[in-house]
Amino acid sequence: MVKIRLKKMGRRHAPFFRVSVMESRCPRDGKVIEEVGYYNPIEKDESKQIVLKADRILHWLGQGAVATETVANMLKKAGIVAGK
């Protein structure tokens, strides 16, 4: 099963996350199928905090990929998918 989830980067006390499409059995920082954006919680400017490739995310969701809860909330906040 393919999932869209966060991959932790950065260093201690300065987290940085990549939004990645990966096989669900891979470890968190394991092999990636495709990078579809990033999330930088330290960034002061909210417009630069979350950067996503909407067309690629919609492609993977159409192929049957499932977003994790955290990524699904990010997609709703960015307006890529409709929320409940």
SULGINOR-V296999 format. One record per pair of residues at least 24 apart in sequence whose ideal C-beta (glycine too) atoms are under 6 Angstrom apart, sorted by the first residue. I is the first residue (numbers start at 0). J is the second residue. If there is no record, write none. Layout:
BEGIN
{{I,J} {I,J}}
END
This chain:
BEGIN
{{1,64} {2,65} {3,64} {3,66} {3,70} {4,67} {4,70} {15,39} {20,59} {49,73} {49,77} {51,77} {53,79}}
END
